[in-house]
Every structure is written in C-alpha cells, then in structure tokens.
C-alpha cells in the first residue's frame, strides 16, 4: 500500500549461486555493478536494479532485485535458426533488426568508460583471459577430457597477437542475451557473467561464433534476414568508429572458451545424474565440432 492505495509491481530477483557454478568465479556482485554502472553512464539498455542485499540470511544467499522487463529472447534450445518464434513468427526485417540490436550493443559497450562500473578488479586483456581459461580448462580436465579445447589453446598461444586496444567487453555477446519487443527493438541487455576488458574483436567473434553454432553446427541455414559477416563487420566499424582486427584469432578463442564451458556442463550434468558417467558430451558436442572447423579454416 502506498499513499492509501494498493499498487502491484512485478520484479525479478537474481540470487547468488550457493552450489554448482558454471564458471570458477560466479562474479555475482560484479554483475550488479555492471548493471548499475551501465544504467547510469551508457546508452546500453539494461534492467533497472532496485537494490542489492548482501545479508545471506534473507534468501540463503546475497541477491539483487530488478524491475521486470517483458519481452522475447531468441532461444538456445532449440537454437533459433532451428526452431522457435524467431523462425516461425518473425519476418526477415525483424530478424535483421534483432541482429543489428546486438551488434549496436557491442559497439555502444566498447565506447563506454570501464571505470564507471566501479569494479576494482576485472580480467584485463588477452594474456589474463588466456591464463584464466587455461586454469578453468585444467580444473575441468580433472573430470573430463577436452581434446579440442587443448588443441585450440595451443593454437592460441602460438598465434597470440601483439598489444591491442582494450575496451569494455560484454563477454557473452549474442542475440540470445538481449530481450526484444515483437518488432525486434531492444528492451534489455542481459547476462554479464563473462564481462572483461579485451580487444573489440573478442565480443564480435563470440557473437559470430555463437550464430554459426546455432546454424552451421546444427546443419541448418541461417534464417533469411540475418546479415552477412562482411555486412556485420561494416555495421560494427561504422557504429563504433574503429576497425576490427584479429577477428580470425578471436573466433578460435570463442571456440576454445565454448569447448571448456561445454565440458564443465558435462561434469555438472553427470554429478546431477542427468548423464551417465561414461557419456562423451564433454568431447562430442556441436561447440567442439565447430571449433575444429574454425581451426581447419586457420590451417590448424
């Protein structure tokens, strides 16, 4: 009750994980700071965060509360090029708008001063990220072999580019982490678990690799309306005012990270009893298959 009358609102509560985490560090408070910093200092549309509660006695873990945003998100399961509303209901014009919304988000984010996020520490640059994901890989390999991930990491070390421009990177940059209205306009940008500082091509290559994963790796064509890689590069460079460099390298980096993530998921699923102990999901998955294709394109 407010001012003598009842008012009903709907909120979203995000609670810190207390058991299994996908990444070695859940970076929960980091996600809160990213959302509030971007809301105050950038054009990137994010859900409005109302408060952060550190007292774990309330819900069993720290949490933050956001206003609800109502919209639609391109699905991962099944991948949006395979089935779902983006395939069955959206027009080519809406699909194009959705794609550009993601690319424009990447460009806007890369133009944002990282200091506005209030983060004292964040993965900074390619060497730090390679070290982080190599340690992640080693932890996963205690339970699950990741041969394609190992092969990709060796290539990445051998072909590491020189010093690069560093920008604020989304990390998990893809249309599946953006909420849209039915016309394909952006409403909210989601999922900041992989935020870091890095080369501009890092976010671009991740978005492109994930789209290839949802089409080429699934052996289906990209939906009509999705722009080409060349058009996407041009759109990003015009919006960001900078050239993309080392995209080929960062496509391998994207595949490497995805291989490690899929193997970690295999470990979790086996621990939960969702997969038998001898299942080969950690090695035999679409991310690994596409990473092998990308490596072959680089002559590896």
N, C-alpha and C positions, 0 to 999 in steps of 0.2 A: 504494500500500500504506500502511495506517495501522494502527499497533498490531499489526503482524504479520499482518493480514488485508487482502484486497483489497476495495476499495469503488468502486463505479461511480456517477458522477453525470452529469447532463446539464445543460449550460449554454448560454446564449445570449450571443454576442459581437456587440456593436454597434461597427462600425468607422467612423471619421470619413470622409466622402467626400473624395476627392482629385481628382475630375474635375468632372463636372456636378453642380450643386446646384439644387434646385428654388427655394429662397429665396436672396436675395443673401447672407445670412449663415447658414451651416449650424447655428450655435448649438450645437455639439456638446457642449462642456463644460457649457453651460447645462442641457442635458437630463440629464446626470449629476447635477448639483447639485439639480435639481428632484426627481429620483427619490429621492436620499438624504435630502433635506430633508423631503419628504412622508412618507417611511417613518418618520422619527424624530419628526415633530411634527404629524401629521394622522391622520385616520381613512380617508383615501383609500387604497385598496388598490393598491399598485404592486409590480412585481417587485423582489426583493431584489438590490441591487447589491453585488457582492463586492469589486471594485476597479476603479480607473481607471488606465490605463497611458498615460503621456504620451510614452514613447520610441517614435518612429515606426519605429525600425529593427526592431522585433519583427514587426509585421504590415504595415509600409509606411505606417501612419498611426496616430494615437492611437486607443485603443479602451477600452471598459469591458465587464466581464463580469457577467452576471446569472444568477441561478438560473432554470431553465426553469419556466414555468407552463404546464400543459397544460389547454387548454380550447378553446372555439369562439368565433369572431368573426363578426358579421354581415357578409356580403360586400358589396363595392362593385362587383364585376364578375363576374357581373351584379348590379345593385343588389338588395338583399334583398327589396324589395317585388315584384320581377320574378321572381326565381328563387333557389334555394339552400335550405339547411337551414331557415332561419327561415320560409320559405314552405311547404315541403313536409313538414317534420317537427315543427315547434314548434306547440304549442297556443296558443290566444288568451291563456290565463293566463300561459304562459311569455313570450310576446311583450310582454305588459303589464309583467311583472317586469323584462324586459330594458330597456324604455323607462324605467321608474322608476329602475333602477340608474344609468342615465346622468344623469337629472335630479338624483338624490340626490348623485351625484358632483359635479356642478356646484355644488350648494348647500354641500356639505362643503368644497369647494375655496375657495369665496368666503368661508367663515368661517375660513380659515387665514391666519395672520400671514405676509405675504410675506417678512419679514426672516429667517424660519427657513430659507429656501432658500440663504442665503449668497451671493446674487448682488449684485455691485457695480453692475451696470447691467442694465436691462430696459426695454423700451418701456413708457412710463408715460403712460397717459391717451389720450384720443381724438386731440388735436392731434398728438401724437408718432406715433401709428399712422397717421393720415391722411398725414402727411409721409413716413413710411416706405413706405407702399404707393403713394403718388404717385411716389416715386423708383423704386420697383420697376416700376411701370407704364411710366415713361419709359424704363427700361432695356430692357424687353420691346419697346416700340414702335420701337426701332432695327431690329428684325427683323420685327415682326408688329403689324398694326393691331389695336386693341382698342376699337372704337367704343362698345359697350355699357358697357365699363368707364369710358370717358371720360364718357359721359352720366351714369352713376351717381355718379362722383366730383364732377361739377358739382353734382348734386342734394345730395350730402352736404355740400359746402361751403356751399351756400345755406341749408341747413336744420339746421346744426350746433346741437345743444342747448347750454344753458349748463352751468356747472360741475356735475359729477356725483360721486356716491360712487365711489371707486376700490377695486377688490378684485383678488385674485389670479385671473387668468383662464387657463383651460386653453388657449384659442386654437382648437384643433381639437376642439371638444367635440361628440361624436356617438357613437352606439352602436357604430359601426364601429371605434372606438378603445378599446373595452372588451372584455376576454376574459371569457367566462361559462362556467359549467358547463351541463350539459344541462337543468337545471331553471331556467336563467335567472338564477342568482345570480352576482354579480360576483366575479371572481377577480383581475383585474389591470387597471389603467387605463394606457393606452399613449399614446405619441406626444406629446411635449411640445415639439415644434419651434416652435410658434407661441405659447408662453407669454408673458404680458404682464401689465401692470396695466391695468385698464379698468373700465368700467361693468358691473354684473351682467348687464344685458340683452345684452351682447356675446356671451357664451357661449350664453345661452338662444337668441338669434336664429340663431346659427350652427347649433346643433343642429336647430332647426326648419326652417331653410332647406335643410339637407342632407337632411332627411327628405322635404321637398317635392320636392327634386331627384330622390330615389330613387323617387318615386311619381308625383306630378303631372307633372313634366317628362318622365317616361317613359310618360305616358299610361296608367298603371295605378292602380287604387285602393289606398289604404293597406290593409295586411293587418288582418284582424279582430284586435282585442285592443290595437291601438295607440291610446292615449288622445287625446282632442281637444286642441286648442290651449288652450282655456279650462281644461280639467282639468289640463293641464301647468303652466300659469301658477299655478293654485291649489296644486298639489303643491310647486312650487319655493318659492313665497312662504311656505308652512307650514314647509317644511324649513329654509329659510334665515333666516326671521324678518325678511324685508324685502320691500318692494314692488318689482315690476319696473316700470321706467319707460323710455319711449322705445324700446319693442320694435320699432315700425314703422320707426324710423330705423335700428336695428341690423340689421334684415332687409335693407335696402338695402346697408348696409355689408358684410354677409355676401356678398351677390351681387357687389358690387364686387370684393372680395378673390378670390372664386372665379373671376371673369372673368379677372383678372390671372394667377392660377395656371394656368388652362387655356391661356391664350396662351403662358405660359412653357413649359408641357408641349409645345405645338405646336412651339416653337422647338427644344426638345431632340429631339423625335421627328424633325424634319426634319434636324437635324445628324447624327443617328444613321442616317439613311437609312430610317427606318421610315415616313415620309410623303414624298410628292413635294413639291418646293419650292413649288408653287402651290396646295397643299391649304389649304382655308379653315377648318380646325379651330379656329384661334385666334379666329375671329369667329363661326362657326356651330357652336355646341355647346349642350348642354342647360342648362349654367350660365348662359350668356348669354340663352337663351330665357326661363328662369325669372326672371332679373334684370329683363328687360323687363316681364314680368308684374307683378312686385313694384313696379316704378316706376309702372306704369299704375295699380296699386291706390292709389298715393300721389298720383295726378293728374299725374304727370310724363310 
